Amino acid sequence: MKKHLPADEMKKDLDILLSKINALEVSAPNDYQKGIIKVLRALVEGQIHSVNEFEHLKKAIDLVTLQLFEVKNKTNS
């Protein structure tokens, strides 16, 4: 099973993909293709947002865990 990429690499890959999608939009000859490209852009931007939110959640969980240990240490003292 393949491991997940680190968040920074995922964001970098998604940014590259977003750049390619933007380049496709410029060369799209008709409205149908432009519509498909808008959908692709929305999906990639949503994925970037999800990666960012996941990073925030990991930090929040770390902070809550630290607070729990501090409370546990204070009650044991």
C-alpha positions, 0 to 999 in steps of 0.5 A: 500500500502506498503511503500518503504524501506529506501535506506540503508535497500534496499542496505543491502537486495540487498547485501545479495541477491548478496551473495546468487547469488554468492553462487549459482554460485559456486554450479551451475552444468551446463553452463545454470544455470551459465548463469542464475546466471550471469543475476541475478547478473547483475540485482541485481548490476544494482538495487544497482547502481540505488539506489545509483544514486537515493540517489545522485539525492536526494542530488542534488535536495536538493542542488539546492533547497537551492540555489534557496532559497538563490537567492530568499532571496537575491533578496527580500533583 
